[in-house]
Amino acid sequence: MKDLQVGDIVRSGANSFSEVYVFSHQLLSTETAFVKISVAGGNSLELSPTHFIPVSQACDGTMEMVRASDAKVGSCVLSSGSNSLKQSKIISHDIRISKGLYNPFTKHGNIVVDGILASSHSEWFLDDLATKFGGVSFLPSIYQVVMAPARFLYDLVGPEIARNELEKFQDKLNSYTDDGAVLAPFLDLGWRAFEILSGRP
C-alpha cells in the first residue's frame, strides 16, 4: 500500500479496475490499531476499525456495508477466486497494532486489497448521526456522492498533474480528514485546479 500512488489503476471488483484519485490519509510512520480479518482460503486484510467493508451476515449473498470492527466471525466477505470474487467465511477477527496508515480512494468507490474487497470509504462527518439514527450501511454510497467534486477535479487536470499536486497537499489532507472537514479540502483543491488551468505556476 505504501507504494500506491494517485493515478494507479487497481482492482475494484470481480472484473473491474479503477483509478486511485486521492488519498485521505498517507502516513508512513504512524502506528495505529487495525482490524485483521482472515478468511477461509488464506486471505487476510488489515484495515482501520471504522473502515467500511461489504459483508454478508448470513453468507447468503446479501451484502451490506459495515465497519470493520463490526464484521463477525462466521459472516462472509468477498475474496479473490481465479477470475472472480467469491464469498469467503471470516475465521478470525483480531485487533493488532501496525505501522502505516493509507486510505486510497478509487473512482468506483471500492478496492481489492490482499485479495479481499473493501470500500474506499471510512468514518467521516456523518458517522455520528448515522450511528444515532440508523443508516450506517448507506454511508459509503453517500460519501461516494460527496466525493464527486474531487473526482471531477482529478479528471479536469489529469492523473500526472493531480499526483504531483496532491503529493504537495497530502499533509493538509491528512489534517482535514482527522478534523472531519468537508468543504475546506474541496475549496483548496478547486482553487488550485483553477490556477493550473489558468496557467499559473
BELJO-V721047 format. One line per field, one symbol per residue. phi: phi as a letter, one per 40 degrees, with the letter a starting at -180 (. if undefined). burial: 1 if it has 9 or more other C-alpha atoms within 8 Angstrom, else 0. A space follows every 50 residues. Layout:
phi = ???
burial = ???
This chain:
phi = .cccbdgcbbcbadbbbaccbabcbabcbcbacbcbbbbdhhcaabacdc ccacbbcbfbgccbcbcdcccbdgcbbbbcccbabbcbccbaabbacbch bbbcbbccgbacbfgbcbccbbdacbccccccbhgdccddcccccdcdcc cccccccgcccddccccccccccdcdcccgcbcdccccccccccccccgc c
burial = 00000110011110001111111111110011111111110011101111 11111110100100111100101011111100001011111110000011 11111110111100111111111000100110000100110011000001 10110010100110010001001101100010001100110010110000 0
